[in-house]
Amino acid sequence: EVQAGIAEELRPFQAMINWDGALALLSAVDPEKAASMTRNHWSRLARQLEVSRGPRSRTGRASRQGYVFKSFFLCPEDRHALFNRIDGRCLKMLRAGLFEEVARLLERGSLDPQSTAGC
């Protein structure tokens, strides 16, 4: 219900490709989040509006009280090996026709240049 309301609220801004106007909605409730938004990331904007306008405390199953959250990060010993694997995967995509696929999508108008995802 909340998601549908926010989607409806954002629809006119999306139709007019008015990112700045839509971002002003978030800026009114959470200027810090608004400042960190990636331009034209409409789904993230909708989610941030939902979170920012929602209740601040959690209750029931969503409650985080009583839990200790710890973060950890994996760091490979051989970062160059990781970089080489990533490079290899990128080359594999290029050889498999990435450029051609993107060219076809552009030709048929399937990519929206205003979108962060391109569609």
N, CA and C atoms as an extended XYZ file, in Angstrom:
357
Properties=species:S:1:pos:R:3:atomname:S:1:resname:S:1:resid:I:1 pbc="F F F"
N         0.829       -1.195        0.000 N   GLU     1
C         0.000        0.000        0.000 CA  GLU     1
C         0.874        1.260        0.000 C   GLU     1
N         1.874        1.304        0.879 N   VAL     2
C         2.789        2.446        0.936 CA  VAL     2
C         3.595        2.525       -0.359 C   VAL     2
N         4.074        1.363       -0.829 N   GLN     3
C         4.855        1.322       -2.066 CA  GLN     3
C         4.041        1.832       -3.249 C   GLN     3
N         2.799        1.426       -3.314 N   ALA     4
C         1.936        1.862       -4.416 CA  ALA     4
C         1.719        3.364       -4.370 C   ALA     4
N         1.550        3.916       -3.182 N   GLY     5
C         1.372        5.358       -3.040 CA  GLY     5
C         2.599        6.132       -3.481 C   GLY     5
N         3.767        5.625       -3.116 N   ILE     6
C         5.010        6.293       -3.512 CA  ILE     6
C         5.223        6.170       -5.012 C   ILE     6
N         4.933        5.001       -5.568 N   ALA     7
C         5.063        4.815       -7.020 CA  ALA     7
C         4.154        5.797       -7.761 C   ALA     7
N         2.943        5.967       -7.255 N   GLU     8
C         2.004        6.907       -7.871 CA  GLU     8
C         2.495        8.345       -7.740 C   GLU     8
N         3.092        8.663       -6.610 N   GLU     9
C         3.620       10.006       -6.374 CA  GLU     9
C         4.804       10.309       -7.301 C   GLU     9
N         5.608        9.293       -7.580 N   LEU    10
C         6.781        9.494       -8.430 CA  LEU    10
C         6.459        9.456       -9.926 C   LEU    10
N         5.335        8.846      -10.287 N   ARG    11
C         4.985        8.653      -11.703 CA  ARG    11
C         5.050        9.939      -12.533 C   ARG    11
N         4.466       11.073      -12.089 N   PRO    12
C         4.539       12.282      -12.918 CA  PRO    12
C         5.976       12.784      -13.096 C   PRO    12
N         6.801       12.618      -12.069 N   PHE    13
C         8.196       13.038      -12.181 CA  PHE    13
C         8.935       12.173      -13.196 C   PHE    13
N         8.654       10.871      -13.175 N   GLN    14
C         9.289        9.966      -14.127 CA  GLN    14
C         8.827       10.259      -15.544 C   GLN    14
N         7.544       10.523      -15.707 N   ALA    15
C         7.007       10.805      -17.041 CA  ALA    15
C         7.658       12.039      -17.654 C   ALA    15
N         7.975       13.006      -16.811 N   MET    16
C         8.597       14.245      -17.294 CA  MET    16
C        10.127       14.192      -17.190 C   MET    16
N        10.653       13.028      -16.768 N   ILE    17
C        12.091       12.853      -16.534 CA  ILE    17
C        12.618       13.998      -15.663 C   ILE    17
N        11.903       14.252      -14.569 N   ASN    18
C        12.234       15.336      -13.647 CA  ASN    18
C        12.847       14.745      -12.379 C   ASN    18
N        14.080       14.307      -12.498 N   TRP    19
C        14.771       13.696      -11.360 CA  TRP    19
C        14.904       14.672      -10.198 C   TRP    19
N        15.275       15.916      -10.487 N   ASP    20
C        15.497       16.883       -9.411 CA  ASP    20
C        14.218       17.147       -8.620 C   ASP    20
N        13.087       17.215       -9.299 N   GLY    21
C        11.817       17.410       -8.605 CA  GLY    21
C        11.484       16.230       -7.708 C   GLY    21
N        11.717       15.014       -8.222 N   ALA    22
C        11.451       13.815       -7.429 CA  ALA    22
C        12.404       13.736       -6.238 C   ALA    22
N        13.653       14.100       -6.460 N   LEU    23
C        14.636       14.064       -5.386 CA  LEU    23
C        14.284       15.051       -4.273 C   LEU    23
N        13.621       16.133       -4.628 N   ALA    24
C        13.204       17.120       -3.628 CA  ALA    24
C        12.240       16.501       -2.613 C   ALA    24
N        11.471       15.488       -3.035 N   LEU    25
C        10.568       14.805       -2.100 CA  LEU    25
C        11.368       14.134       -0.989 C   LEU    25
N        12.464       13.476       -1.368 N   LEU    26
C        13.308       12.824       -0.368 CA  LEU    26
C        14.071       13.856        0.436 C   LEU    26
N        14.535       14.896       -0.218 N   SER    27
C        15.305       15.936        0.461 CA  SER    27
C        14.487       16.594        1.575 C   SER    27
N        13.186       16.658        1.397 N   ALA    28
C        12.321       17.269        2.407 CA  ALA    28
C        12.288       16.455        3.702 C   ALA    28
N        12.470       15.128        3.601 N   VAL    29
C        12.411       14.290        4.802 CA  VAL    29
C        13.781       13.791        5.243 C   VAL    29
N        14.730       13.695        4.302 N   ASP    30
C        16.061       13.199        4.648 CA  ASP    30
C        17.101       13.769        3.679 C   ASP    30
N        17.545       15.004        3.940 N   PRO    31
C        18.492       15.650        3.026 CA  PRO    31
C        19.805       14.882        2.859 C   PRO    31
N        20.240       14.214        3.910 N   GLU    32
C        21.495       13.456        3.832 CA  GLU    32
C        21.372       12.303        2.830 C   GLU    32
N        20.273       11.553        2.910 N   LYS    33
C        20.041       10.460        1.955 CA  LYS    33
C        19.890       11.007        0.546 C   LYS    33
N        19.196       12.119        0.417 N   ALA    34
C        18.992       12.713       -0.903 CA  ALA    34
C        20.322       13.087       -1.534 C   ALA    34
N        21.243       13.597       -0.731 N   ALA    35
C        22.550       14.010       -1.247 CA  ALA    35
C        23.375       12.817       -1.717 C   ALA    35
N        23.103       11.634       -1.185 N   SER    36
C        23.896       10.457       -1.543 CA  SER    36
C        23.272        9.631       -2.668 C   SER    36
N        22.138       10.060       -3.202 N   MET    37
C        21.445        9.293       -4.230 CA  MET    37
C        22.181        9.329       -5.564 C   MET    37
N        22.149        8.205       -6.264 N   THR    38
C        22.674        8.122       -7.624 CA  THR    38
C        21.606        8.646       -8.571 C   THR    38
N        21.993        9.552       -9.443 N   ARG    39
C        21.042       10.198      -10.354 CA  ARG    39
C        20.277        9.159      -11.182 C   ARG    39
N        18.978        9.371      -11.278 N   ASN    40
C        18.060        8.544      -12.073 CA  ASN    40
C        17.905        7.112      -11.568 C   ASN    40
N        18.239        6.861      -10.322 N   HIS    41
C        18.030        5.532       -9.735 CA  HIS    41
C        16.655        5.559       -9.066 C   HIS    41
N        15.624        5.459       -9.886 N   TRP    42
C        14.239        5.658       -9.443 CA  TRP    42
C        13.799        4.632       -8.413 C   TRP    42
N        14.194        3.375       -8.589 N   SER    43
C        13.752        2.357       -7.627 CA  SER    43
C        14.377        2.596       -6.252 C   SER    43
N        15.623        3.029       -6.232 N   ARG    44
C        16.263        3.333       -4.944 CA  ARG    44
C        15.609        4.558       -4.303 C   ARG    44
N        15.268        5.544       -5.121 N   LEU    45
C        14.588        6.726       -4.591 CA  LEU    45
C        13.257        6.329       -3.957 C   LEU    45
N        12.504        5.478       -4.639 N   ALA    46
C        11.216        5.028       -4.100 CA  ALA    46
C        11.424        4.313       -2.756 C   ALA    46
N        12.426        3.460       -2.698 N   ARG    47
C        12.691        2.731       -1.455 CA  ARG    47
C        13.123        3.671       -0.336 C   ARG    47
N        13.973        4.650       -0.656 N   GLN    48
C        14.411        5.604        0.361 CA  GLN    48
C        13.242        6.441        0.871 C   GLN    48
N        12.331        6.810       -0.020 N   LEU    49
C        11.135        7.546        0.420 CA  LEU    49
C        10.309        6.681        1.365 C   LEU    49
N        10.158        5.415        1.015 N   GLU    50
C         9.393        4.491        1.853 CA  GLU    50
C        10.018        4.371        3.242 C   GLU    50
N        11.329        4.207        3.298 N   VAL    51
C        12.028        4.056        4.573 CA  VAL    51
C        11.986        5.363        5.362 C   VAL    51
N        12.251        6.473        4.690 N   SER    52
C        12.323        7.767        5.377 CA  SER    52
C        10.978        8.216        5.930 C   SER    52
N         9.919        7.845        5.261 N   ARG    53
C         8.589        8.258        5.717 CA  ARG    53
C         7.970        7.273        6.696 C   ARG    53
N         8.579        6.109        6.837 N   GLY    54
C         8.020        5.075        7.698 CA  GLY    54
C         8.324        5.332        9.160 C   GLY    54
N         7.791        4.480       10.018 N   PRO    55
C         8.051        4.623       11.457 CA  PRO    55
C         9.526        4.396       11.753 C   PRO    55
N        10.032        5.116       12.736 N   ARG    56
C        11.452        5.051       13.086 CA  ARG    56
C        11.801        3.831       13.937 C   ARG    56
N        10.848        3.298       14.668 N   SER    57
C        11.156        2.153       15.537 CA  SER    57
C        10.602        0.882       14.916 C   SER    57
N        11.251       -0.214       15.235 N   ARG    58
C        10.825       -1.510       14.723 CA  ARG    58
C        10.148       -2.286       15.848 C   ARG    58
N         9.156       -3.046       15.470 N   THR    59
C         8.483       -3.889       16.441 CA  THR    59
C         8.220       -5.243       15.807 C   THR    59
N         7.870       -6.216       16.626 N   GLY    60
C         7.513       -7.529       16.109 CA  GLY    60
C         8.701       -8.253       15.518 C   GLY    60
N         8.461       -8.986       14.445 N   ARG    61
C         9.497       -9.804       13.822 CA  ARG    61
C        10.655       -8.977       13.293 C   ARG    61
N        10.403       -7.736       12.914 N   ALA    62
C        11.447       -6.904       12.333 CA  ALA    62
C        12.326       -6.247       13.401 C   ALA    62
N        12.038       -6.462       14.660 N   SER    63
C        12.806       -5.825       15.723 CA  SER    63
C        14.247       -6.309       15.716 C   SER    63
N        15.170       -5.380       15.914 N   ARG    64
C        16.591       -5.718       15.963 CA  ARG    64
C        17.121       -5.691       17.390 C   ARG    64
N        16.256       -5.455       18.339 N   GLN    65
C        16.696       -5.432       19.723 CA  GLN    65
C        17.115       -6.837       20.137 C   GLN    65
N        18.178       -6.894       20.927 N   GLY    66
C        18.653       -8.180       21.397 CA  GLY    66
C        19.642       -8.854       20.463 C   GLY    66
N        19.942       -8.234       19.341 N   TYR    67
C        20.903       -8.787       18.395 CA  TYR    67
C        22.160       -7.928       18.372 C   TYR    67
N        23.272       -8.573       18.155 N   VAL    68
C        24.535       -7.862       17.985 CA  VAL    68
C        24.954       -8.057       16.531 C   VAL    68
N        25.105       -6.967       15.819 N   PHE    69
C        25.501       -7.043       14.423 CA  PHE    69
C        26.978       -6.715       14.305 C   PHE    69
N        27.693       -7.582       13.625 N   LYS    70
C        29.122       -7.362       13.395 CA  LYS    70
C        29.373       -7.491       11.901 C   LYS    70
N        30.241       -6.654       11.397 N   SER    71
C        30.585       -6.702        9.981 CA  SER    71
C        31.975       -7.284        9.814 C   SER    71
N        32.156       -7.985        8.730 N   PHE    72
C        33.491       -8.445        8.386 CA  PHE    72
C        33.611       -8.412        6.874 C   PHE    72
N        34.819       -8.353        6.401 N   PHE    73
C        35.068       -8.230        4.978 CA  PHE    73
C        36.076       -9.285        4.556 C   PHE    73
N        35.861       -9.827        3.385 N   LEU    74
C        36.797      -10.793        2.847 CA  LEU    74
C        37.808      -10.048        1.989 C   LEU    74
N        39.048      -10.330        2.197 N   CYS    75
C        40.107       -9.686        1.429 CA  CYS    75
C        41.031      -10.776        0.921 C   CYS    75
N        41.019      -11.031       -0.373 N   PRO    76
C        41.871      -12.109       -0.884 CA  PRO    76
C        43.349      -11.799       -0.677 C   PRO    76
N        44.109      -12.846       -0.416 N   GLU    77
C        45.539      -12.651       -0.211 CA  GLU    77
C        46.213      -12.155       -1.483 C   GLU    77
N        45.774      -12.693       -2.618 N   ASP    78
C        46.375      -12.318       -3.893 CA  ASP    78
C        45.377      -11.480       -4.684 C   ASP    78
N        45.403      -10.189       -4.470 N   ARG    79
C        44.459       -9.291       -5.135 CA  ARG    79
C        44.666       -9.280       -6.648 C   ARG    79
N        45.901       -9.473       -7.083 N   HIS    80
C        46.170       -9.482       -8.523 CA  HIS    80
C        45.487      -10.669       -9.198 C   HIS    80
N        45.423      -11.794       -8.503 N   ALA    81
C        44.715      -12.957       -9.050 CA  ALA    81
C        43.229      -12.630       -9.197 C   ALA    81
N        42.685      -11.941       -8.210 N   LEU    82
C        41.283      -11.532       -8.286 CA  LEU    82
C        41.066      -10.585       -9.466 C   LEU    82
N        41.939       -9.597       -9.594 N   PHE    83
C        41.817       -8.652      -10.706 CA  PHE    83
C        41.906       -9.379      -12.041 C   PHE    83
N        42.796      -10.362      -12.147 N   ASN    84
C        42.929      -11.133      -13.385 CA  ASN    84
C        41.664      -11.934      -13.681 C   ASN    84
N        41.043      -12.491      -12.643 N   ARG    85
C        39.776      -13.221      -12.838 CA  ARG    85
C        38.692      -12.280      -13.337 C   ARG    85
N        38.615      -11.090      -12.754 N   ILE    86
C        37.612      -10.111      -13.181 CA  ILE    86
C        37.874       -9.704      -14.625 C   ILE    86
N        39.126       -9.417      -14.951 N   ASP    87
C        39.475       -9.068      -16.333 CA  ASP    87
C        39.079      -10.178      -17.299 C   ASP    87
N        39.349      -11.412      -16.902 N   GLY    88
C        38.998      -12.552      -17.750 CA  GLY    88
C        37.509      -12.661      -17.985 C   GLY    88
N        36.731      -12.429      -16.950 N   ARG    89
C        35.270      -12.488      -17.097 CA  ARG    89
C        34.768      -11.383      -18.016 C   ARG    89
N        35.364      -10.204      -17.899 N   CYS    90
C        34.972       -9.097      -18.779 CA  CYS    90
C        35.315       -9.416      -20.224 C   CYS    90
N        36.510       -9.931      -20.466 N   LEU    91
C        36.904      -10.299      -21.827 CA  LEU    91
C        35.982      -11.370      -22.395 C   LEU    91
N        35.610      -12.314      -21.563 N   LYS    92
C        34.694      -13.378      -21.999 CA  LYS    92
C        33.349      -12.782      -22.443 C   LYS    92
N        32.831      -11.807      -21.686 N   MET    93
C        31.570      -11.153      -22.069 CA  MET    93
C        31.729      -10.387      -23.376 C   MET    93
N        32.858       -9.717      -23.532 N   LEU    94
C        33.092       -8.971      -24.763 CA  LEU    94
C        33.170       -9.923      -25.958 C   LEU    94
N        33.877      -11.021      -25.793 N   ARG    95
C        34.005      -12.007      -26.881 CA  ARG    95
C        32.682      -12.685      -27.183 C   ARG    95
N        31.810      -12.772      -26.183 N   ALA    96
C        30.502      -13.408      -26.368 CA  ALA    96
C        29.493      -12.465      -27.019 C   ALA    96
N        29.906      -11.207      -27.301 N   GLY    97
C        29.028      -10.319      -28.053 CA  GLY    97
C        28.374       -9.213      -27.258 C   GLY    97
N        28.988       -8.769      -26.183 N   LEU    98
C        28.395       -7.699      -25.381 CA  LEU    98
C        28.144       -6.444      -26.205 C   LEU    98
N        29.157       -5.998      -26.972 N   PHE    99
C        28.991       -4.774      -27.765 CA  PHE    99
C        27.861       -4.914      -28.778 C   PHE    99
N        27.798       -6.067      -29.433 N   GLU   100
C        26.759       -6.301      -30.427 CA  GLU   100
C        25.364       -6.282      -29.790 C   GLU   100
N        25.272       -6.893      -28.616 N   GLU   101
C        23.985       -6.917      -27.914 CA  GLU   101
C        23.535       -5.496      -27.554 C   GLU   101
N        24.457       -4.702      -27.038 N   VAL   102
C        24.128       -3.322      -26.676 CA  VAL   102
C        23.746       -2.529      -27.919 C   VAL   102
N        24.462       -2.734      -29.024 N   ALA   103
C        24.146       -2.043      -30.272 CA  ALA   103
C        22.726       -2.384      -30.727 C   ALA   103
N        22.340       -3.659      -30.641 N   ARG   104
C        20.972       -4.065      -31.026 CA  ARG   104
C        19.931       -3.395      -30.127 C   ARG   104
N        20.198       -3.360      -28.827 N   LEU   105
C        19.264       -2.715      -27.899 CA  LEU   105
C        19.126       -1.226      -28.206 C   LEU   105
N        20.241       -0.583      -28.531 N   LEU   106
C        20.194        0.841      -28.889 CA  LEU   106
C        19.406        1.051      -30.177 C   LEU   106
N        19.633        0.205      -31.174 N   GLU   107
C        18.945        0.336      -32.463 CA  GLU   107
C        17.441        0.202      -32.328 C   GLU   107
N        16.993       -0.691      -31.473 N   ARG   108
C        15.540       -0.862      -31.343 CA  ARG   108
C        14.934        0.037      -30.265 C   ARG   108
N        15.767        0.897      -29.657 N   GLY   109
C        15.253        1.871      -28.699 CA  GLY   109
C        14.930        1.314      -27.340 C   GLY   109
N        15.546        0.204      -26.971 N   SER   110
C        15.239       -0.428      -25.687 CA  SER   110
C        16.022        0.161      -24.512 C   SER   110
N        16.996        1.007      -24.782 N   LEU   111
C        17.794        1.583      -23.698 CA  LEU   111
C        17.384        3.030      -23.465 C   LEU   111
N        17.111        3.355      -22.225 N   ASP   112
C        16.768        4.723      -21.833 CA  ASP   112
C        18.033        5.415      -21.329 C   ASP   112
N        18.527        6.411      -22.054 N   PRO   113
C        19.769        7.059      -21.635 CA  PRO   113
C        19.664        7.789      -20.299 C   PRO   113
N        18.459        8.057      -19.821 N   GLN   114
C        18.278        8.720      -18.524 CA  GLN   114
C        18.340        7.745      -17.355 C   GLN   114
N        18.343        6.451      -17.653 N   SER   115
C        18.325        5.441      -16.605 CA  SER   115
C        19.742        5.038      -16.217 C   SER   115
N        19.979        4.811      -14.930 N   THR   116
C        21.292        4.341      -14.498 CA  THR   116
C        21.555        2.941      -14.996 C   THR   116
N        20.502        2.153      -15.162 N   ALA   117
C        20.652        0.781      -15.647 CA  ALA   117
C        20.592        0.736      -17.177 C   ALA   117
N        20.172        1.802      -17.804 N   GLY   118
C        20.087        1.830      -19.262 CA  GLY   118
C        18.805        1.238      -19.804 C   GLY   118
N        17.824        0.955      -18.932 N   CYS   119
C        16.567        0.415      -19.460 CA  CYS   119
C        15.402        0.933      -18.660 C   CYS   119
